[in-house]
Amino acid sequence: MGVSALAPPPALVETAHAFRALFDADVVWLAVRESRARSAVIRYAEGARDRHGLGVRVTPGIGVGGTVLLSSRPWSGRTSAEEGLSPSERALLLAERIEAALVLPLLSGAGTTGLEALVYVGSRQSRIFQDGAIEQGLRLGVRLARRVRNAQRLNEATRRWSLVAHHGVDRGIQMPHHIDDVAHAIAADARRLLRSGTAIVFLVDRLSRALHSVAVDGVDPPAIRRGQVLPPGFGAAGRAIDTRMPFVTTDYAASPVRISDMFADAMKTWTPVAALSVPLLFETEAIGAITLARASDRPYSDDDIQQAEIIATEATPLLMRARAEAESRQRQHGAAEMSRLAEMLTKTRDVSVVCERLVHSVIPLVDGWDCTVWANPDHLIIASSRGAPVVRQELPGRFSSLVRKVAFEAVTFWTPDLTNDPRLPHWSEGHRSHETVQDRAVLAVPLPSEAGVIATLAVTGMTGRVFSEADIELAQGLADLAALAMANARAYHDVQLSKAAVLRHEKLVLAGRLAAGLAHELRNPLQNAVGFIAEMREAAAAPEALTSGFEEFPSLLKHAHSELRRAANIVDRLLDYVRERKPAFESVDVPQVVAEAVALVSSAAATSGKRLTVWPVDVPLRVQADAVMLKQVVLNILSNALDALEGPGSIDITARLEPDVASPGRVIVTVQDTGRGIPPENLPNVFDLFYTTKEVGKGVGLGLAICQAMVEQQGGTITITSPGAGQGTTVTFELPAER
């Protein structure tokens, strides 16, 4: 059985197994030479009793292995009498009680430059390795050397890919650059490992199913470049994705692949090339393909195909993870930006201002270069100040057709290269004169309304840019908000709505935002209740229901009732927030209110081992406030603090007066817990409606929003601070002291 710190490449396992069988050995160690390194490192052992030898480095000139590295000639001898062993070799062999050893080079070419690995063959019995067997071992090494070398280089490549992916995450790189870096590293190594002239990484766009080349390494064939678009099923990549199998041909131009009209003429100028394309498979989904090409006099072999499949298997999860991590960060940032824009747009009554804010918001959100809003292909409403030609109609024909497609079909459309996309009408005139335009990638989304598309938002990126699902979602989300604001603005100016009508439109905007959050929070309890009721209906309809009784009905009814009560509670709390009951001001003793709130939760806190401490005050602390609302604020804060304590912990409550020369001062109440804390990036969102970090069923994100509304109604402020995750939280609210 092999011993390895991690799952070893199959080529190493098969090589070690072949040598162990050939020499009937007890143990075989495989020391692989790293790229551009003279030394070799033991990466795999078969028959060893432990992992002692893994990672041992064999240095040229040191030990018998080092001698073989320098001479490329085999060595054999008894370990007990051999003085040439290095300390690490001696320790390795003695640990396994090896009496006789043989060291063979694995040569893929002449001389030491072709030495790819060393094989240590060990026997626990004293024996002599015969010359004939050694010659067989050398021939076996020649056959397996290239496979071992390829396995080592692939292992090095995958480590590089992982470093690129993790480095991008650590630097917080935005989506297009993160995918570009990882894909280009994969393309460069795939081309080198398979000795090809060109390597292209394609990814499938989930919206259109078209293929987009995200990385090209090597010599660019005519009409093939980074950002190339292939319709579904076209090209070698499309063929590999459709069949979920490698596609190989000795002459690409003569192969049965589907070619778009745009490339038919270009292919006539190509020299014959052999091509190999392997799909990138994630479970049952094909997310893309890697296509390689080289001169047709060097067709791809079965070993090449197998190596390409291994590369694709290693590359797929890295590409998926890179895309998922980058999109997750982008969506988190986009949610805050959409909330900010929504707040601004609800106060805007001017169409040009709406469009201006839309343009300024979308460029940083999707990492775009330029942006415009078109009422139709001939009517530009607004553009950013960068002056890029693509979205200003300086590329005739194609941009007009793109805008018309979006406007008439009400669909989102994007292309990595406006001048080189077979899905758009072919306009040969002026094509070459605009090859120097760098931002030919375009994402266009409709601004929808009940009457149809009222405008088209177009944002550009560098040629070859792949717009992600997050880019499309965020751009469309901003466009939807802007469309609603534009509809409100036009209705206000065109129809001269009354004040009541204007308020209704504003409420529609707010209701839309609230409805989205409310629907999200109500869905779980309502689905659960429906599930429990469905179980009762099925049980009641069963023939044996009359004889077996309804033992489970009380439990199912209890669960259904609990979930419906939870849904009702969400609605009640939302109504409390929306209605904004006017406070009944009176003179309130703040320490008394705090004591009453603490008394309500102290029993539950003590039961779970959580300590509540109210620090005494030595001066009167009175404010003009609504006592009921003030107690509700303190209760909500205490409840959150108790929830934040995962096990025993403490909560300290203090109240103090902060004097002011020009006024009676302010009464400040602080609740500090030792709970799980809040990460810095989440602090700006804690007062947002429906924002919560609690588990489903334990919070809906209304408590702090209600607290903020109540405190502000009474002329106060409320803040939350936290040093970070696991370091506790401090909530502070202050109110004007009573005169």
C-alpha positions in Angstrom: 0.0 0.0 0.0 1.4 3.5 -0.9 2.1 6.1 1.7 1.6 9.8 0.9 0.8 13.0 2.8 -1.7 13.8 0.2 -3.4 11.8 -2.6 -0.5 11.2 -5.0 -0.8 11.6 -8.8 -1.8 8.3 -10.5 1.4 8.3 -12.6 3.5 8.1 -9.4 1.4 5.3 -8.0 1.6 3.3 -11.2 5.4 3.9 -11.6 6.2 2.8 -8.0 3.9 -0.2 -8.4 5.6 -1.3 -11.7 9.1 -1.1 -10.2 8.1 -3.0 -7.0 6.6 -5.8 -9.1 9.6 -5.9 -11.5 12.1 -6.4 -8.6 9.8 -8.2 -6.2 10.9 -5.4 -3.8 9.6 -4.7 -0.3 9.7 -0.9 -0.6 9.9 1.5 -3.5 10.5 5.3 -3.1 10.0 7.7 -5.9 12.1 10.9 -5.8 10.8 13.4 -8.4 13.0 16.2 -9.9 11.2 19.5 -9.8 11.2 21.9 -12.8 14.4 24.0 -13.1 15.8 22.2 -10.1 18.9 19.9 -9.9 17.7 18.1 -6.7 14.9 15.6 -6.4 12.3 15.2 -3.6 10.8 11.9 -2.5 7.1 12.3 -3.3 5.7 8.8 -3.0 6.5 5.4 -1.3 4.9 2.0 -1.9 5.3 -0.7 0.8 6.7 1.7 3.4 5.5 1.3 7.0 5.3 5.0 7.7 5.7 8.5 6.0 9.2 9.0 7.3 10.8 9.4 3.9 8.3 11.7 2.2 9.8 15.1 1.6 13.4 13.9 1.8 15.5 15.9 -0.6 18.2 14.3 -2.7 21.0 16.7 -3.5 23.4 16.2 -6.4 26.7 14.8 -5.2 25.4 13.9 -1.7 24.7 10.2 -1.0 24.2 7.5 -3.5 21.1 9.2 -4.9 23.1 12.4 -5.4 25.7 10.4 -7.3 23.0 9.0 -9.6 21.7 12.5 -10.2 25.1 13.5 -11.5 26.0 10.4 -13.5 22.6 9.1 -14.6 24.0 5.6 -13.9 22.3 3.1 -11.5 23.7 2.2 -8.1 23.2 -1.0 -6.0 24.6 -2.3 -2.8 24.1 -3.5 0.8 23.0 -0.8 3.1 24.9 -2.1 6.1 28.3 -2.0 4.4 27.8 1.1 2.1 29.7 4.1 3.3 28.4 6.4 0.5 24.9 6.8 1.9 23.9 10.2 3.0 22.6 10.6 6.6 19.0 11.0 5.3 19.3 8.0 3.0 20.7 5.8 5.8 17.9 6.9 8.2 15.3 6.2 5.6 16.6 2.7 4.8 17.3 1.7 8.4 13.8 2.8 9.4 12.4 0.2 7.0 15.1 -2.4 7.8 16.3 -2.4 4.2 19.4 -4.8 3.7 19.9 -4.2 -0.1 19.1 -1.2 -2.2 19.1 -0.2 -5.8 18.8 3.4 -7.1 17.8 3.8 -10.8 17.4 7.0 -12.9 14.3 7.7 -14.9 15.5 9.2 -18.2 13.4 10.8 -20.8 16.4 11.9 -22.8 20.2 11.6 -23.0 22.4 12.9 -20.2 21.4 14.4 -16.9 19.2 17.0 -18.5 16.7 14.2 -19.3 16.7 12.7 -15.8 13.2 13.2 -14.4 13.2 11.1 -11.2 15.0 8.5 -9.1 13.6 5.2 -8.0 14.9 3.7 -4.7 14.2 -0.1 -4.6 14.6 -1.7 -1.2 14.7 -5.3 0.0 14.6 -6.4 3.6 16.7 -9.4 2.7 20.3 -9.4 1.7 20.5 -9.8 -2.1 22.3 -8.8 -5.2 20.4 -7.0 -8.0 21.4 -8.8 -11.3 22.6 -6.8 -14.3 19.8 -8.1 -16.4 17.2 -6.9 -14.0 18.8 -3.5 -13.7 18.8 -3.2 -17.5 15.0 -4.0 -17.5 14.6 -1.4 -14.8 16.4 1.2 -16.9 14.2 0.4 -19.9 11.1 0.6 -17.7 12.3 4.0 -16.5 12.6 5.3 -20.0 9.0 4.3 -20.7 7.7 5.9 -17.5 9.9 9.0 -17.2 7.8 11.3 -19.3 4.6 10.4 -17.4 6.3 11.0 -14.1 7.7 14.4 -15.4 4.2 15.4 -16.6 2.6 14.4 -13.3 5.2 16.5 -11.4 4.8 19.5 -13.7 1.0 19.3 -13.4 1.4 19.1 -9.6 3.5 22.3 -9.7 1.0 23.9 -12.0 -1.9 23.2 -9.8 -0.1 24.7 -6.9 0.6 27.8 -8.9 -3.1 28.0 -9.9 -4.1 27.8 -6.2 -1.7 30.5 -5.2 -3.0 32.8 -8.0 -6.6 32.1 -6.8 -5.9 32.6 -3.1 -3.8 35.7 -3.9 -6.7 37.2 -5.8 -9.1 36.6 -2.9 -6.6 38.1 -0.4 -6.2 41.2 -2.4 -10.0 41.6 -2.9 -9.6 41.6 -6.7 -12.9 42.2 -8.5 -14.5 39.5 -10.6 -13.1 40.0 -14.1 -9.5 40.4 -13.0 -9.7 37.4 -10.6 -11.1 35.0 -13.2 -8.6 36.4 -15.8 -5.6 35.7 -13.6 -6.6 32.1 -12.7 -7.7 31.3 -16.3 -4.5 32.7 -17.8 -2.4 30.7 -15.4 -4.3 27.5 -16.4 -4.0 28.3 -20.2 -0.2 29.0 -19.9 0.5 25.8 -18.1 -1.8 23.7 -20.3 0.0 24.9 -23.4 3.4 24.2 -21.8 2.5 20.8 -20.5 1.0 19.6 -23.8 3.7 21.3 -25.9 1.1 23.3 -27.9 1.3 26.5 -29.8 -2.0 27.9 -28.4 -4.2 27.2 -25.4 -7.6 28.8 -24.9 -9.8 28.6 -21.8 -13.5 29.0 -22.6 -16.3 29.5 -20.0 -20.0 29.0 -20.7 -22.3 31.9 -20.2 -25.2 30.6 -18.2 -27.6 33.2 -19.6 -27.1 32.6 -23.3 -25.1 29.3 -23.2 -22.5 30.9 -25.5 -18.8 30.2 -25.0 -16.5 33.0 -24.1 -12.7 32.7 -24.2 -11.4 34.1 -20.9 -7.7 33.4 -21.6 -5.5 32.8 -24.6 -1.9 31.8 -24.3 0.7 31.4 -27.1 0.3 32.3 -30.7 -3.1 33.8 -31.5 -4.6 32.1 -34.6 -6.3 34.6 -37.0 -9.8 35.6 -35.7 -9.3 33.9 -32.4 -8.5 36.0 -29.4 -9.3 36.5 -25.8 -12.9 37.4 -25.5 -13.9 35.4 -28.5 -17.5 34.4 -28.6 -18.7 31.0 -29.9 -22.4 30.2 -30.2 -23.5 27.1 -28.3 -22.2 24.0 -29.9 -19.7 25.8 -32.2 -16.0 25.1 -32.5 -14.0 22.3 -30.9 -14.9 23.6 -27.5 -18.6 23.5 -28.3 -18.3 20.0 -29.6 -16.5 18.9 -26.4 -19.1 20.5 -24.1 -22.0 19.0 -26.0 -20.6 15.5 -25.9 -19.1 15.8 -22.4 -16.0 14.1 -24.0 -12.6 15.2 -25.4 -12.7 16.2 -29.1 -9.5 15.7 -31.1 -8.7 16.3 -34.8 -5.5 16.2 -36.9 -6.8 19.0 -39.1 -9.2 21.6 -37.5 -10.3 23.1 -40.8 -11.3 19.7 -42.2 -13.0 18.5 -39.0 -16.8 18.2 -38.6 -17.0 21.1 -36.1 -19.6 23.9 -36.7 -18.0 27.2 -37.8 -19.8 30.5 -37.9 -19.8 32.6 -41.0 -17.4 35.1 -39.4 -14.6 32.6 -39.2 -15.2 30.7 -42.5 -13.1 33.1 -44.5 -10.4 33.4 -41.9 -9.9 29.6 -41.7 -8.9 29.6 -45.4 -5.7 31.3 -44.5 -4.8 29.0 -41.6 -2.0 26.5 -41.9 -3.3 23.0 -40.9 -3.4 22.6 -37.2 -4.2 19.7 -34.9 -6.7 20.5 -32.1 -7.7 19.0 -28.8 -10.5 20.3 -26.6 -11.6 18.8 -23.3 -14.7 19.9 -21.3 -14.5 21.4 -17.8 -17.0 19.3 -16.0 -18.3 20.2 -12.5 -20.5 17.3 -11.4 -23.0 17.0 -14.3 -22.6 20.5 -15.6 -20.1 21.5 -18.3 -18.9 25.0 -17.3 -16.4 25.4 -20.2 -13.6 23.8 -22.1 -9.8 24.0 -22.7 -8.8 24.0 -26.3 -5.2 23.4 -27.5 -3.7 23.6 -31.0 -0.3 22.9 -32.6 1.0 22.0 -36.0 -0.8 19.1 -37.7 2.4 17.1 -38.1 2.4 16.6 -34.4 -1.1 15.2 -33.7 -2.3 14.7 -30.1 -1.8 11.2 -28.7 -3.8 9.2 -26.3 -1.4 10.2 -23.5 -1.9 13.8 -24.5 -5.7 13.4 -24.2 -5.4 11.8 -20.8 -3.1 14.6 -19.6 -5.5 17.2 -20.9 -8.4 15.5 -19.0 -6.3 15.6 -15.8 -5.6 19.3 -16.3 -9.3 20.0 -16.9 -10.2 18.0 -13.7 -7.7 20.0 -11.6 -8.7 23.4 -13.2 -12.4 23.2 -12.9 -12.9 23.5 -9.1 -10.4 26.4 -9.1 -12.3 28.3 -11.7 -15.6 27.6 -10.0 -14.2 28.8 -6.6 -12.6 31.9 -8.1 -15.9 32.8 -9.8 -18.0 32.1 -6.7 -15.7 34.0 -4.2 -15.4 37.0 -6.5 -19.2 37.1 -7.2 -20.0 36.8 -3.5 -17.9 39.8 -2.6 -19.3 41.7 -5.5 -22.9 40.9 -4.5 -22.2 42.0 -0.9 -20.9 45.4 -2.1 -23.7 45.6 -4.7 -26.5 45.2 -2.1 -25.3 48.2 -0.2 -24.9 50.3 -3.4 -28.4 49.4 -4.5 -29.8 50.4 -1.2 -28.0 53.7 -1.4 -29.2 54.3 -4.9 -32.8 53.4 -4.1 -32.8 55.9 -1.3 -31.5 58.6 -3.6 -33.8 57.8 -6.4 -36.9 57.9 -4.3 -36.3 61.6 -3.8 -35.5 62.3 -7.5 -38.1 63.9 -9.9 -35.8 64.6 -12.8 -35.1 61.9 -15.5 -31.6 63.3 -16.3 -30.6 63.2 -12.6 -31.9 59.6 -12.4 -29.8 58.6 -15.4 -26.7 60.5 -14.1 -26.9 58.7 -10.8 -27.4 55.4 -12.5 -24.3 55.9 -14.7 -22.2 56.9 -11.8 -23.3 53.9 -9.7 -23.0 51.2 -12.3 -19.4 51.9 -13.5 -17.7 51.1 -10.2 -20.2 48.3 -9.3 -19.3 46.2 -12.4 -15.8 47.6 -12.8 -16.8 49.1 -16.2 -15.0 51.7 -18.2 -17.7 53.8 -19.8 -21.5 54.0 -19.5 -24.5 55.5 -21.4 -28.2 55.5 -21.3 -30.1 55.4 -24.6 -33.8 56.1 -25.1 -33.4 54.4 -28.5 -30.4 53.7 -30.8 -30.6 57.3 -32.1 -31.3 59.2 -28.8 -28.6 59.4 -26.2 -29.9 60.5 -22.8 -26.7 60.7 -20.9 -23.1 59.5 -20.9 -20.2 59.4 -18.5 -17.3 61.8 -19.0 -14.8 59.3 -20.2 -15.6 59.7 -23.9 -15.2 56.1 -25.1 -16.3 55.7 -28.7 -18.1 52.3 -28.5 -21.2 53.5 -26.7 -21.3 56.8 -28.5 -22.2 55.3 -31.9 -18.7 55.6 -33.4 -18.8 51.9 -34.3 -21.6 52.0 -36.9 -24.2 49.4 -37.2 -23.3 46.9 -34.5 -24.1 49.0 -31.4 -27.4 50.0 -33.0 -28.3 46.4 -33.5 -27.4 45.6 -30.0 -29.5 48.4 -28.5 -32.4 47.4 -30.7 -32.2 43.8 -29.7 -32.3 44.8 -26.0 -35.1 47.3 -26.4 -37.4 45.2 -28.6 -36.8 41.8 -27.0 -36.5 43.2 -23.4 -33.5 41.0 -22.8 -30.0 41.5 -21.3 -27.2 41.0 -23.8 -23.5 41.2 -23.4 -20.5 40.6 -25.6 -16.7 40.6 -24.9 -16.0 42.1 -28.3 -18.6 44.2 -30.2 -16.7 43.9 -33.4 -16.0 40.1 -33.2 -19.3 38.5 -32.1 -21.0 36.2 -34.6 -24.3 36.6 -32.8 -24.5 40.2 -34.1 -25.0 41.2 -37.7 -21.6 41.3 -39.6 -20.6 44.8 -40.6 -17.3 44.7 -42.4 -17.2 48.4 -43.0 -15.0 50.2 -40.5 -14.2 47.0 -38.6 -10.4 47.3 -39.0 -10.3 51.0 -38.3 -11.7 50.3 -34.8 -9.3 47.5 -33.8 -7.4 50.0 -31.7 -10.5 50.7 -29.6 -9.8 49.0 -26.3 -13.2 48.9 -24.6 -15.2 46.8 -27.0 -16.8 44.6 -24.4 -20.4 45.8 -23.8 -23.1 44.8 -21.3 -26.6 46.2 -22.2 -29.6 45.8 -20.0 -33.2 47.1 -20.4 -34.9 49.6 -18.2 -38.3 48.0 -18.1 -41.7 49.5 -17.4 -45.3 48.4 -17.7 -45.4 50.1 -21.2 -42.3 48.3 -22.3 -38.6 49.2 -22.3 -38.1 52.9 -21.7 -34.3 53.0 -22.1 -31.2 50.8 -22.4 -28.2 51.0 -20.1 -24.9 50.1 -21.8 -21.6 49.7 -19.9 -18.3 48.9 -21.5 -15.2 47.0 -20.4 -11.8 46.1 -21.9 -12.0 44.0 -25.0 -12.3 40.3 -24.0 -13.9 41.2 -20.7 -16.3 38.4 -19.4 -19.2 39.9 -17.6 -20.2 37.6 -14.7 -23.6 36.7 -13.4 -23.1 39.1 -10.5 -22.3 41.9 -13.0 -25.6 41.2 -14.9 -27.7 40.9 -11.8 -26.4 44.1 -10.3 -26.6 46.1 -13.5 -30.2 44.8 -14.0 -31.0 45.6 -10.4 -29.8 49.2 -10.8 -31.6 49.5 -14.1 -34.9 48.3 -12.5 -34.5 50.9 -9.7 -33.7 53.6 -12.3 -36.7 52.5 -14.5 -39.1 52.9 -11.6 -37.6 56.2 -10.7 -37.8 57.4 -14.3 -41.4 56.3 -14.5 -42.2 58.2 -11.3 -40.3 61.3 -12.6 -42.0 61.3 -16.0 -45.4 60.7 -14.4 -44.8 63.6 -12.0 -43.7 66.1 -14.7 -46.0 64.9 -17.6 -49.2 64.5 -15.7 -48.4 67.0 -12.9 -49.5 64.6 -10.2 -51.0 65.9 -7.0 -49.1 65.6 -3.8 -51.2 62.6 -2.8 -50.3 60.8 -6.1 -46.7 61.6 -5.6 -46.8 60.1 -2.1 -48.4 57.0 -3.5 -45.6 56.5 -5.9 -43.0 56.9 -3.2 -44.9 54.3 -1.1 -44.8 52.0 -4.1 -41.0 52.2 -4.2 -40.8 51.6 -0.4 -43.4 48.9 -0.6 -41.4 47.1 -3.3 -38.3 47.2 -1.1 -40.2 46.1 2.0 -42.1 43.4 0.1 -38.9 41.8 -1.2 -37.6 41.5 2.4 -40.9 40.5 3.8 -41.4 37.8 1.2 -37.9 36.4 1.9 -38.6 36.2 5.7 -42.1 34.9 5.4 -41.3 32.2 2.9 -39.6 29.8 5.4 -42.3 29.7 8.1 -45.1 29.6 5.6 -43.5 26.8 3.6 -42.9 24.9 6.8 -46.6 25.3 7.8 -47.8 24.2 4.4 -45.6 21.1 4.7 -47.0 20.2 8.1 -50.6 20.7 6.9 -49.8 18.6 3.8 -48.6 15.8 6.0 -51.9 15.9 8.0 -53.9 15.8 4.8 -52.0 12.8 3.5 -52.4 11.0 6.8 -56.1 11.7 6.9 -56.6 10.5 3.3 -54.8 7.2 4.0 -57.1 4.1 4.3 -55.5 3.1 7.6 -56.1 6.5 9.1 -59.5 5.4 10.6 -57.9 2.4 12.4 -54.4 3.7 13.3 -55.6 7.0 14.9 -54.2 10.5 14.6 -51.3 10.2 17.1 -49.0 12.6 15.1 -51.7 15.3 14.5 -51.1 17.2 17.7 -47.4 17.4 17.0 -48.0 18.5 13.4 -50.6 21.1 14.5 -48.2 22.4 17.1 -45.4 22.8 14.6 -47.8 24.4 12.0 -49.2 26.8 14.6 -45.7 27.8 15.8 -44.6 28.6 12.2 -47.7 30.6 11.5 -47.2 32.5 14.8 -43.7 33.3 13.7 -45.0 34.6 10.4 -47.6 36.7 12.2 -44.9 38.1 14.5 -42.8 39.2 11.6 -45.8 41.0 10.1 -46.6 42.6 13.5 -43.1 43.9 14.0 -43.0 45.2 10.5 -46.2 47.1 11.1 -44.8 48.6 14.2 -41.9 49.9 12.2 -44.0 51.2 9.3 -46.7 52.9 11.4 -44.2 54.9 13.4 -46.5 55.5 16.4 -46.0 59.1 17.7 -44.4 59.1 21.1 -46.3 60.3 24.2 -43.7 62.5 25.8 -43.4 62.6 29.6 -40.7 62.9 32.3 -39.0 59.5 32.4 -36.5 58.2 34.9 -33.9 56.4 32.7 -32.3 54.1 35.4 -35.9 53.0 36.4 -36.7 52.1 32.8 -33.4 50.2 32.5 -34.1 48.3 35.7 -37.6 47.3 34.6 -36.2 46.0 31.2 -33.4 44.1 32.9 -35.9 42.5 35.3 -37.9 41.1 32.4 -34.8 39.2 31.0 -32.8 38.5 34.1 -34.4 35.1 34.8 -33.8 33.7 31.4 -30.2 35.1 31.5 -29.5 33.4 34.8 -30.8 30.1 33.6 -28.3 30.0 30.8 -25.4 31.2 32.9 -25.3 34.7 31.5 -24.5 37.6 33.9 -26.3 41.0 33.7 -24.7 43.9 35.6 -26.4 47.3 36.0 -23.9 49.8 37.2 -25.3 52.3 39.7 -25.5 56.1 39.1 -25.2 58.8 41.6 -27.1 61.6 39.8 -30.7 61.9 38.5 -31.0 60.9 34.9 -34.4 62.1 33.5 -35.4 62.7 29.9 -38.6 63.8 28.0 -39.5 60.5 26.2 -42.2 57.8 25.8 -41.5 55.4 28.6 -43.1 52.4 26.8 -41.0 53.0 23.6 -37.9 53.6 25.7 -38.4 50.3 27.5 -38.9 48.5 24.2 -35.6 49.9 22.9 -33.7 48.7 26.0 -35.4 45.2 25.7 -34.5 44.8 22.1 -30.9 45.7 22.8 -30.7 43.3 25.7 -32.3 40.5 23.7 -29.7 41.0 21.0 -26.9 41.0 23.5 -28.2 37.7 25.1 -28.5 36.1 21.7 -24.9 37.2 21.0 -23.6 35.3 24.0 -22.8 31.8 22.8 -22.8 30.1 26.3 -21.9 31.9 29.5 -20.8 35.5 29.3 -21.5 39.0 30.7 -23.5 42.1 29.8 -22.8 45.4 31.4 -25.4 48.2 31.4 -24.4 51.8 32.3 -26.2 55.1 32.2 -24.5 58.5 32.7 -25.0 62.2 32.1 -22.7 64.0 29.6 -22.8 67.7 30.6 -23.0 70.5 28.0 -22.3 74.1 28.6 -25.1 75.3 26.3 -27.7 72.7 27.3 -28.7 70.3 30.1 -26.5 67.7 28.4 -27.3 64.2 27.2 -28.2 61.0 28.9 -26.1 58.2 27.5 -27.0 54.5 28.0 -24.5 51.8 27.0 -25.0 48.0 26.7 -21.8 46.1 26.3 -21.6 42.3 25.8 -18.8 39.8 25.5 -20.5 37.9 22.7 -19.5 37.0 19.1 -19.1 40.6 18.0 -19.6 42.0 14.5 -17.0 42.0 11.6 -16.1 45.5 10.5 -17.5 45.1 7.0 -21.0 44.3 8.5 -21.3 47.3 10.9 -22.6 49.7 8.2 -25.6 47.3 7.6 -26.8 46.6 11.1 -29.6 49.1 11.1 -30.8 48.1 7.6 -34.3 46.6 7.4 -34.3 42.8 7.3 -30.5 42.6 7.9 -29.6 39.9 10.3 -26.8 37.5 11.0 -28.9 35.1 13.2 -30.0 31.7 12.1 -33.3 31.2 10.3 -36.1 31.4 12.8 -34.2 33.4 15.4 -34.3 36.8 13.9 -35.6 38.7 10.9 -33.6 41.9 11.1 -36.3 44.3 12.4 -35.2 44.9 16.0 -32.4 47.3 15.5 -34.3 49.2 12.7 -37.2 49.6 15.1 -34.8 50.8 17.9 -33.3 53.4 15.6 -36.7 54.7 14.5 -37.9 55.0 18.1 -34.8 56.7 19.4 -34.7 59.2 16.5 -38.4 60.0 17.1 -37.5 61.1 20.6 -34.6 63.3 19.4 -31.8 60.8 20.1 -29.2 58.8 18.3 -28.1 55.2 18.5 -24.7 53.7 17.5 -23.1 50.2 17.4 -19.4 49.5 17.7 -17.4 46.2 17.8 -13.7 45.5 17.6 -14.5 42.5 15.4 -15.7 39.0 15.3 -15.5 37.2 18.7 -14.7 40.5 20.6 -18.1 41.6 21.8 -20.4 44.5 20.9 -21.3 47.9 22.4 -24.7 49.5 21.7 -25.0 53.2 22.8 -28.0 55.4 22.6 -28.4 58.9 23.9 -31.3 61.3 24.5 -31.4 65.0 25.5 -31.5 65.4 29.3 -34.5 67.0 30.8 -34.2 70.7 31.6 
